């Protein structure tokens, strides 16, 4: 029995599919590695770092789940701390929740 080509089913040939999937997987792994980084990597000053540590926010993934409004509700996290955190996240092309 003759095997039907993948073009028959409207799919790309295997040689074109594999690299694309591999690139997507590599990008996802890089993104996951980035999110798993410690907040220590942000090189924050003491006040924002200590507030985040007190909230038990230890990774970038945990941090980006907060909005600016939520962070500002924690004492003594103020506008300057928020600006510092947002600037540090921007270096990694990350933002807080909207």
C-alpha positions in Angstrom: 0.0 0.0 0.0 1.4 3.4 -1.0 1.7 5.9 1.8 0.0 9.2 1.2 2.2 12.3 1.3 1.6 14.9 4.1 0.8 17.4 1.4 -2.3 15.4 0.7 -3.5 16.2 4.2 -2.7 19.9 3.9 0.4 19.6 6.2 3.9 20.9 5.7 6.5 18.3 4.9 8.1 16.8 8.0 11.4 18.7 7.3 9.6 22.0 7.6 7.5 21.0 10.7 10.3 19.7 12.9 12.5 22.9 13.0 9.5 25.1 13.6 8.3 23.0 16.6 11.9 22.7 17.9 12.2 26.5 17.8 8.9 26.9 19.6 10.0 24.4 22.3 13.3 26.2 22.7 11.6 29.6 23.1 9.2 28.2 25.7 12.1 26.6 27.6 13.9 30.0 27.6 10.8 31.8 28.8 10.2 29.2 31.5 13.9 29.6 32.6 13.4 33.4 32.7 10.3 33.1 34.8 12.0 30.7 37.2 14.8 33.3 37.9 15.0 34.5 41.5 14.1 38.1 42.2 17.7 38.5 43.3 18.5 38.7 39.6 16.7 42.0 39.4 19.3 43.6 41.7 16.7 45.6 43.5 17.6 48.0 46.4 16.8 46.8 49.9 13.3 48.2 50.4 11.6 46.7 47.3 13.5 43.4 47.8 12.6 43.2 51.4 8.9 43.8 50.8 8.8 41.2 48.0 10.7 38.7 50.3 8.2 39.4 53.1 5.4 38.6 50.7 7.2 35.4 49.8 7.6 36.5 46.2 10.8 34.6 45.2 10.7 34.3 41.4 9.9 36.5 38.5 6.9 34.3 37.7 5.4 35.0 41.1 6.2 38.8 40.8 4.6 39.3 37.3 1.3 37.9 38.6 0.8 41.1 40.7 -0.5 44.3 39.4 1.0 47.7 40.2 -2.0 48.5 42.3 -1.6 45.3 44.3 2.0 46.0 45.0 1.3 49.5 46.1 -1.2 48.2 48.6 1.6 46.6 50.6 3.4 48.8 53.1 6.1 50.2 52.7 6.0 49.5 49.0 5.7 53.0 47.4 5.8 54.6 44.0 9.6 54.6 43.9 9.8 50.9 44.7 7.2 50.2 42.0 9.2 52.2 39.4 12.3 50.3 40.3 10.6 46.9 40.0 9.0 47.9 36.7 12.3 49.1 35.3 14.0 45.9 36.4 11.3 43.7 34.8 11.5 45.8 31.6 15.2 44.7 31.2 13.8 41.1 30.8 10.9 42.3 28.6 8.4 41.5 31.4 5.7 43.6 33.0 3.3 43.4 35.9 -0.3 42.4 35.4 -2.6 45.2 34.1 
